[in-house]
Amino acid sequence: MLETELEQHRNRLRELLGDSRVSWEPSQLQAHKRDTWFLNVYRAVHGRLTSVPLAVVFPETTEHVQEVVRYALAHRLPVVPYGGGSGVCGAIEPSARAIVLDMRRMARIVEINEHALYVRVEAGKMGESLEEELRAAGFTSGHFPQSIALSTVGGWLNTRAAGQYSTRYGNIEDLVLGFNVVLPDGRLLCFPPRVRWASGPDVRQLFLGAEGTLGIVTEATLKIFPLPESALFQSFSFPNMATGLEAIRQIVRNGWRPAVVRLYDAVESARHFPQASSGSDCLLLLISEGPGALTAAEAAATAGVCAGLGGESRGIEPVQRWLEERNRVPTFESFIDKGVVVDTIEVSATWDRVARLYDQVVAALQRVPGVLVASGHSSHSYPQGTNIYFTFAARPFSPELGEQTYLDCWRAAMEATLQAGGSVVHHHGIGRVRKAWLGHELGEALELLRALKQALDPAEILNPGTLLPER
Ligand SMILES: Cc1cc2nc3c(=O)[nH]c(=O)nc-3n(C[C@H](O)[C@H](O)[C@H](O)COP(=O)(O)OP(=O)(O)OC[C@H]3O[C@@H](n4cnc5c(N)ncnc54)[C@H](O)[C@@H]3O)c2cc1C
């Protein structure tokens, strides 16, 4: 884009929205050029992610969002919604022509309905701040992604996020009752809160996980829950992952729903819980919460299942430790500084496949040249199956091989997951890193998604380059 054209767009945006809502300060452009995808952090550290957007816009109302979208459509400029930028799949990588829409000034709680148990909140609200305000009123959202301090409500909806307490409360698609979304032509769609949907296909679902490609969410209505009356902690040690997974299967199959159900393999048990782990066993952490009578019954029943499978109690200390440390993660930069590439990859499978999937993905990752460690844990469970959240770290044989080694690890994990009959994503989304596997996941439905994109956004202005693979 010519410099004069660039200046014209920037000045025009300021005329539309006011000076304080539009920035092209170099520091703002830099801060909005990527999300937290490892590969783009790596490229940025090595000076290979140089493109910055045209401008960053900070809307304060839905009308501001509509104005920007209409302007962008008239001038065929891409618009990239930006929540907390904590996405880890490369869904945010604006081109030099793009307008980034930072939603974080739209952060008001519109209503806490204590009687009907829901909250209406603007989409740029950060998770931690939402939870603090709900707690002050005696409620919880039940949604605790590890990134709760880094992510927004709009980001959660657009990535189909999962929280650490999901086994009891559900994932974001279970927690959302309605929302408002600005379409790529500037129209506003409003879905009021509905406890169930039977008006034909649930069209709300089309926008969940869309990664900002189908609309810009400006407000959402989420379920809330009274703060739990009691919480009970337990942990158990199992000789291997397969037995620990069997314990979870039996617990959820019998109708119990501990809020937190986390099974770590031997590598991660030793890493996170050195006091409780023997070095070769797998630790299962359980938190039961809710009415006192329920948590007591659930804790007794889950302990019985674990004992029946040879699980040995490790007490409450590992759970307390996890609660203290659960949201602390080293930065990607700290690994890059040491010449190491790392990432996490979350997938899922039904109970008949998941133990094999765990073994096969770890083995596939270990075969990639340079891999130092490959490990996994299960953290979101259902009566029919569970997720496995893999972590890998690799030291490329030379700095030039960094990106290749990283991509080889992803390919190995994705292919092994598919071979084991799993789903290649559980909750981080598709972004750029998983685009190549979306077709495997959706089959013919990929064309349906393309048709939907074409129908809603024929000019392809909303977040181009993410989610949908190139033809
Ligand atoms: C340390 C760490 C821990 C994490 N833990 C978890 C976890 O426990 N569970 C989990 O699910 N994820 C986790 N993530 C991933 C990430 O936090 C989630 O994907 C989160 O939902 C992203 O929210 P965000 O507001 O940061 O969105 P962003 O990264 O800003 O955006 C994500 C996508 O949503 C789009 N988008 C953002 N806001 C809007 C909007 N209002 N309207 C339309 N599109 C929008 C963006 O364009 C982009 O495509 C973690 C990430 C990190 C870095």
The ligand as an ORCA input file, in Angstrom:
! r2SCAN-3c Opt
* xyz 0 1
  C      -0.438    -19.559     28.987
  C      -1.659    -19.919     28.186
  C      -2.582    -20.801     28.707
  C      -3.729    -21.142     27.980
  N      -4.664    -21.958     28.556
  C      -5.808    -22.232     27.899
  C      -6.827    -23.040     28.510
  O      -6.718    -23.491     29.648
  N      -7.943    -23.292     27.785
  C      -8.135    -22.793     26.538
  O      -9.167    -23.051     25.938
  N      -7.176    -22.054     25.942
  C      -6.043    -21.741     26.596
  N      -5.084    -20.942     25.998
  C      -5.313    -20.417     24.652
  C      -6.047    -19.044     24.636
  O      -5.944    -18.393     25.873
  C      -7.499    -19.235     24.285
  O      -7.563    -19.658     22.953
  C      -8.374    -17.995     24.477
  O      -9.717    -18.358     24.292
  C      -8.022    -16.858     23.544
  O      -8.658    -15.690     24.016
  P      -8.083    -14.248     23.653
  O      -9.057    -13.245     24.180
  O      -6.687    -14.108     24.077
  O      -8.215    -14.297     22.080
  P      -7.172    -13.851     20.952
  O      -5.948    -14.657     21.025
  O      -7.043    -12.382     20.958
  O      -8.005    -14.280     19.661
  C      -8.317    -15.612     19.410
  C      -9.183    -15.676     18.149
  O     -10.456    -15.120     18.409
  C     -10.688    -13.986     17.589
  N     -11.378    -13.015     18.435
  C     -10.970    -12.468     19.608
  N     -11.939    -11.689     20.106
  C     -12.966    -11.719     19.233
  C     -14.258    -11.120     19.181
  N     -14.713    -10.326     20.152
  N     -15.063    -11.393     18.123
  C     -14.627    -12.206     17.121
  N     -13.419    -12.808     17.123
  C     -12.619    -12.562     18.171
  C      -9.327    -13.542     17.095
  O      -9.419    -12.897     15.844
  C      -8.617    -14.877     16.989
  O      -8.989    -15.508     15.792
  C      -3.918    -20.606     26.689
  C      -2.972    -19.730     26.167
  C      -1.855    -19.382     26.885
  C      -0.873    -18.417     26.296
*
